[in-house]
Amino acid sequence: MAIKEPEVHIKRVSHWIGGKLVEGKSGRSGVVWNPATGAQQATVDFASVEEVDQAVAVAKEAFKSWRQIALSRRAEIMFKFRELIDANRRKIAELITLEHGKTLSDALGEVARGLENVEFACGIPNLLKGGFSEQVSRGVDVYQIRQPLGVVAGITPFNFPAMVPMWMFANAIACGNTFILKPSEKDPSASLYLAELLQQAGLPDGVFNVIQGDKVAVDRILEHPDIKAISFVGSTPIAKYIYETGTKNGKRVQALGGAKNHMVVLPDADINMAADAAVSAAYGSAGERCMAISVVVAVGEVADPLIEAIKQRMPKIKVGPGLEEGNEMGPLITKAHRDKVASYVENAPKEGATVVVDGREDPVSEREGFFLGTSLLDNVKPGMKCYEDEIFGPVLSVVRVKTYEEALKLVNEHPYGNGTAIFTRDGGAARQFQFDVEAGMVGINVPIPVPVAYYSFGGWKASLFGDLHMYGPEGVQFYTRAKVVTSRWPDPSTSKVDLGFPQVR
């Protein structure tokens, strides 16, 4: 008698609209893989235009009452949400690891950084204080208030399925807006769990909604007349499309694009410190970070010892499934992405680069799942695809230059300007670098200079489309608009008609 194969349960991931799960009716869906095994673990519903419209209508209705909720009550909900995230860190991290592939420790770090943004939003009563000028003219006062926009939306990437949404919706909701989240279809489950926690924290139904989907959902968000603002994090070509399409439709847009973060190492740098930083920042989360170091710029005679130090550290990186304790790097998100990353290593010698370590030859690349070992490329130069493109994988390139000036020119001429770092013992050189370099975030002996939650995150040049950076003070500014009120409460006995221009002197 034939042995019956055990039935594999494929989870269904749906939308969250009006405080409840709503199964998709479009008939379209996508596959959610387990990157550690290469097997399908879920299907995710793809929203139709009508389903996006349904979510927006619910959010628009919820805005009428939510914007009137007292600031103290909004803060109370944020505080409760903060406690729920803290109590459920591991569950959120496990959802991330299962669908993204990053190690559990890395996922826990993501949750912690997202939590910081919720903590910032807990201070919303103070953050929304306006200005007041008394007696600008006789009996006249002027003050400014900041008011919410209405329905706003966030379109988020696969690499941080919990943290990046919290970058957006924590401030947006605290400011009095209602929110539509369109998470990545590659790892959508964390967004639904965050929705449940917000509901448990007391957030009224309809204030936070999740629409799963693809380009159909994105395009409808970009054109929907009732969505007032859009936040996006992703690749530069899509960021540019989001910005141009959204603004054309009259929306406020902040669209964070790609990166090619350079780490300049001066001859006086601590070699071991720089090598540790380069390995950690290049290969953490399998290089799938917009703040990953992807280029080391070695100045002068530091190149050879630095490359050797990096090379010695690479075999010690333990690569494997993210849920297995002790692993330091997991798989990439999909097979297609893994193969694309590997192609940069394959083509590098044809362009004149030297492959010092080939991750394709690592035994881990042969196992089930979407694994790829770490790679190190030397003698990389501008013009090569491995230099120009955002690889978004565990590939580190080394560019050799002779002087600080040459290193600075290299960084400033690259079209991306997200983050950069310099390693040196010279305080004067470090200060000059922070003064000269054209990038939005700078690390001095810090390889991944992601700002804390009370500053704002964002790059320059082709790494940002829009005027305001994300989260922190600029996040509050993005999700509100200023209104200036000029008021007079005169003594009725002195009132008279005056058709002249208002005078302040």
Helices and strands as residue ranges (DSSP letters): E 11-13, E 15-17, E 20-22, E 29-34, E 39-45, H 49-66, H 71-87, H 89-100, H 104-121, H 124-127, E 131-137, E 140-148, E 151-155, H 163-174, E 178-182, H 189-200, E 208-210, H 215-223, E 227-233, H 236-248, E 252-256, E 261-265, H 271-283, G 284-287, E 293-299, G 300-302, H 303-313, G 314-316, H 335-351, E 354-357, G 359-361, G 363-366, E 375-378, H 385-388, E 395-401, H 404-413, E 416-417, E 419-423, H 427-436, E 441-444, E 460-461, E 464-465, H 472-478, E 480-488, G 492-494
